Amino acid sequence: MSESEELDLKDLINKQSTIHTTTKYKLSSFYKRYNYDQAIDEAKSILSKGSISTAQAQYLI
């Protein structure tokens, strides 16, 4: 994974609390909120493992 991809993932993870406070998030369907939260959790989990492929990083972004 490149440095810029890692920074992009970390930025998306850090924005989670801000996203949760938006009206768009609150008004979205349960499934959209659930999928978003699962994607963030997956990104956190994969980043904590340390080494991921470029393809995994692109998928998560």
Protein Blocks (a to p, Z undefined) as FASTA:
>chain_A
ZZklmmmmmmmmmmmmmmmmpmklmmmcfklmmmmmmmmmmmmmmmmnopacfklmmmmZ
Z
